[in-house]
Amino acid sequence: MSLFKQLCVAICVLMLVSFAGSVVVNVESSRGQQVNQLRSHAQDAATALGLSLGSHLDDPAMLELMVSSIFDSGYFESIRVIGPDEKVLVERSGPSLGRGAPQWFADLVNLAPAQGDAIVSDGWNQAARVEVVSHPYFAIAKLWQTAYATFLWLALISLLCIALGVLLLKRQLRPLEYMVEQSNAIARREFLSAPNLPRTPEFRRVVNAMNQMVEKLKTLFDEEASRSEKLHAEAYQDSLTGLANRRYFDLDLQARLTGEERASSGALMLLRVNDLVGLNQRIGGQRTDQLLKAVAEQLQQVSQGRFLLARNRGGEFALLAAGVDRQEAEHLAEQLCGALLTLQQTGASDCSPVAHIGITTFAPGANSSELYSALDAALAEAVSNGRKHWAFVEHRQQAAANGERNDWHHLLDSALQQGQFLQYVQPVVNAADPTQVLHNKVLARLLDARGETIPAGQFLPWLERFGWTARLDLVMLDALLAQLANHEGQVALSLSGITVRDPQALQEVYERLRMNPAVSGRLILELDESQLPGAAELEAITRKLRSLGVELGLQHFGGRFSMIGNLAKLGLAYLKVDGSFIRGIDQESDKRLFIEAMQRAANSIDLPLIAERVETRGEWEVLQTMGVSGVQGRLFSEPAAWA
């Protein structure tokens, strides 16, 4: 029972005891008074009658008349006049008048009739004796009226006091409720501080201490997040331009070429500033650095945050445009050339053109060395071309795949309409005890015309190109909801960024979840770090999913580590670190330092960290020593059909 209820019960019991005691004391006091009045009434009547009858003892008619007049004038049970020889001269009695109150009350007060007597004198001699018995009807009726009025009045006062006490108690205990909310918020990785301190000194001290603890936790988390961001910047960011470095670019490219879930197709660009060595000699190192920063700014303006940008080395910049075809890539190159022309016109560079651009396309399964060879060939062609400053060279593997568009369009459209996608699962296990499954990750697979399984890495790029990823999300969600009742434990399913940005598609997801209450506490939806909506939209999605009993997790995390400071208030289920940061972590110390910093930051807000694509025992052992919560990868289990 809560403290509020216990105090309310205590108030009610206290008021009940006080109320009952007041009624009993009041009734008992009135009862004593009524007993005295009955005795006085009987004695007064007997005395008056004894004095009146002295001169009329010889007249029986007058005795009868005088006794009757007294009997009829008050509440008497009986009046008797007894002679010297104990012979009753006159007796008057009447039927019971009732008690004027409920029988249970009359029995409770137990008010007996009162008796009075007097001597009738004839001169100096005792001529007779008068006995008067008063009837308790009037006294019981009076007691009942008094008790009833007292009961009603005290009941009204008690109820009013209880109501005021409960309101006052609720107001005084409000700081405790906010402290409970603070504790729950900490469990959801949020940090709330009470804006107003209560007036009660004891509560003021407690709330103030709670606020200090929350601020301390928030400071610790911010420090860990800042330290992790610094390590991330040192390992994967170019210090001059603020863009990603070659190492991070290669990690992301490799994940898109080999990863099953992150696989995608698109275009690669390589921009090389002309005569960087000569620029350093002619305009100086400082102005050359300013030129490189200006080139980076132009790249950022053209890409508008949609593509991955990196500075490889010296005056060489790379751009990875996922989901972009050749025509879009060539249009992007024209925009870049126009933007770079302004640098020459403003005197930032004395070379014409400022830079050359090489372009190629990529798809899952391509070899990164072949892609870079194609980019080098494209750059060489751009340098030799006098008309335009960019060139496109298509590598061998992609050229062979250009004729497949119609086949993929027909296959995927048919599979989406008929729900032919298969559900495969890969367990996410406890890093310390791989026999303990934390949840199962649901993966999409497709059967081709020959009945062979097609991994997601091959058809996801085509779905993105056709704009059908939201359709796939709904198909997979429907299939999962149909299967969920036949399986135990938690399951996780990915949603694309297109789905969460499409209000209609997102509403359909909510409606399916609302119609299936069995998902409560068992389903986790995952969003890709690179496809997250804005902070306000993401927070609204998290709240809505939580109201439906569904949790939200982030997968492929690590590229936008600066956002970890905003994750505390979302109440996420977990963070899944992208496999590109896990590969070779047992051999690369800087990766280990980065993941350790991420683990500390996540641990400070009790946010589980899960490593993706763990494929060697050495990687697993390093992750164990770091205290990572869970691991997922082929080392523990291959994806298998969800039967």
Secondary structure by P-SEA (a helix, b strand, c coil): ccaaaaaaaaaaaaaaaaaaaaaaaaaaaaaaaaaaaaaaaaaaaaaaaaaaaccccccaaaaaaaaaaaaaaccccbbbbbcccccccbbbbbccccccccaaaaaaabbbbbbbcbbbbccccccbbbbbbbbaaaaaaaaaaaaaaaaaaaaaaaaaaaaaaaaaaaaaaaaaaaaaaaaaaaaacbbbbcccccccaaaaaaaaaaaaaaaaaaaaaaaaaaaaaaaaaacccccccccccaaaaaaaaaaaacccccbbbbbbbbbbbcaaaaaaaaccaaaaaaaaaaaaaaaaaaacccbbbbbccccbbbbbbccccaaaaaaaaaaaaaaaaaaaaaccccccccbbbbbbcccccccaaaaaaaaaaaaaaaaacccccbbbbbcaaaaaaccaaaaaaaaaaaaaaaccbbbbbbbbccccccccccbbbbbbbbbccccccccccccaaaaaaaccaaaaaaaaaaaaaaaccccccbbbbbbcccccccaaaaaaaaaaaaacccccccbbbbbbccccccaaaaaaaaaaaaaacbbbbbccccccccccccccccccccccccccccccccccaaaaaaaaaaaaaaaaacbbbbbcccccaaaaaaaaaaccccccccccccccccc
